[in-house]
Amino acid sequence: MSVVKVIEVIASSTVGFDDAVKQAVKEVSKTVKNIDSVWVKDMKAHVKDNEISTYGVVCKVSFRVE
């Protein structure tokens, strides 16, 4: 039987939402093994001088516990 754990993380990027998700997985993978999936729970963009300055995501990352 497998056990899956889920953690919630927040990540940001100046490039786009896709990059913010990639940054979340990249950072989590430094300390967590066996990542199975990432679910984007929420997205937001910060605006500065009438332009998007950063893209942010709230993600749930699932991984199998050994």
N, C-alpha and C positions, 0 to 999 in steps of 0.2 A: 504494500500500500504506500502511496506517495502522499507526502504532506506538502502543501504549498502555502507559503507565507506571502503577505501583501504589505508593502510599505508605500507611504505617500511621500512624494518629493515635489519640490518646486524648482523649476529651472528657467533660465532666460537666455535670450540671444539678441544680438543687434541685427542678425541676418534675416530671421523669419521663424515662424512657428515650427516648421519641420526641423530646423537646426536646434531649436530649444529642446525638442523631444530627444534628438540625438545627444545633446549635451547631458540631459537627465540620465539616459542609459549609460553613457560613457562614464559619468561620475559615479553612479551606483555600482557599475561593474568593477570599480577599483577595490571595493570591499565585499561585494556579494557575488557568489557563484551561482550557476544554474538558472540564470534569468530566462523565464519562459515568455513573458509578454509585458507590454506596457499599454495602459489604458489612459488616454488623455481625458481627464475629468473636467478640466476648465481651461479656458484660454483668455488672455487679455493682452492688450497692447498699451504701452505708455506713450503719450504724445508730448512732444516738446517743440515749441515754435511751429505749431500746425503740421508737424510731421511725426510719423511713428518713430520713436527713438529706441524702444526695446519691445520684444515680444516675450510674453511669459506663459508658461503652462504649469498646470498642476497635474501630476501623473501618479497613477497607481502602478507600481512595478511588482510583478508576481515572480516568485522563484521557488524552486523545489528545495526543501530542506533535506540535507543528507543525514 
